[in-house]
Amino acid sequence: MHPDTHLQLQHVRAADLRAEADAYRLTTEAANPGRVRARVGWALVEVGLRLASAPRATVAVAC
């Protein structure tokens, strides 16, 4: 095989690999709901802790 032909094939293959890597990166970023779910979960935990530790007003009931 002529060296120039071999070099051109390598350039084409490298471009294909880059395109495939970019497509894979985009799909994995889009399909990663775990990060959002974890942030929402921790926000709910924080709200729950604030509600649990909030000082409660005691009401005296006269009977």
C-alpha positions as CSV (number, residue, x, y, z in Angstrom):
1,M,0.0,0.0,0.0
2,H,1.3,3.4,-0.9
3,P,2.2,5.5,2.2
4,D,-0.1,8.4,1.2
5,T,-3.0,6.1,0.9
6,H,-2.3,4.6,4.2
7,L,-2.0,8.1,5.8
8,Q,-5.4,9.1,4.3
9,L,-7.0,6.0,5.7
10,Q,-5.6,6.7,9.1
11,H,-7.0,10.3,9.0
12,V,-10.4,9.0,8.0
13,R,-10.4,6.4,10.8
14,A,-9.2,9.0,13.3
15,A,-12.1,11.3,12.3
16,D,-14.6,8.5,12.7
17,L,-13.2,7.7,16.1
18,R,-13.5,11.3,17.2
19,A,-17.1,11.5,16.0
20,E,-18.0,8.2,17.8
21,A,-16.4,9.5,21.0
22,D,-18.3,12.8,20.8
23,A,-21.6,10.9,20.2
24,Y,-20.9,8.6,23.1
25,R,-20.0,11.6,25.4
26,L,-23.2,13.4,24.5
27,T,-25.4,10.4,25.1
28,T,-23.8,9.6,28.5
29,E,-24.2,13.2,29.6
30,A,-27.8,13.3,28.6
31,A,-28.6,9.9,30.1
32,N,-27.2,10.6,33.5
33,P,-30.2,11.5,35.7
34,G,-28.5,10.2,38.8
35,R,-26.7,13.5,39.4
36,V,-29.9,15.5,39.3
37,R,-31.7,12.9,41.4
38,A,-28.9,13.0,44.0
39,R,-29.1,16.8,44.2
40,V,-32.9,16.7,44.6
41,G,-32.6,14.0,47.3
42,W,-30.1,16.0,49.3
43,A,-32.2,19.1,49.1
44,L,-35.2,17.1,50.4
45,V,-33.0,15.8,53.3
46,E,-31.9,19.3,54.1
47,V,-35.5,20.6,54.2
48,G,-36.6,17.7,56.4
49,L,-33.8,18.4,58.8
50,R,-34.7,22.0,59.0
51,L,-38.3,21.2,59.7
52,A,-37.3,18.6,62.3
53,S,-35.0,21.0,64.1
54,A,-37.2,24.1,63.9
55,P,-38.3,25.3,67.3
56,R,-41.9,24.5,68.0
57,A,-44.1,27.0,69.6
58,T,-45.9,25.5,72.6
59,V,-49.5,26.6,73.1
60,A,-50.9,26.6,76.5
61,V,-54.5,25.4,76.5
62,A,-56.6,26.5,79.4
63,C,-59.2,23.9,80.5
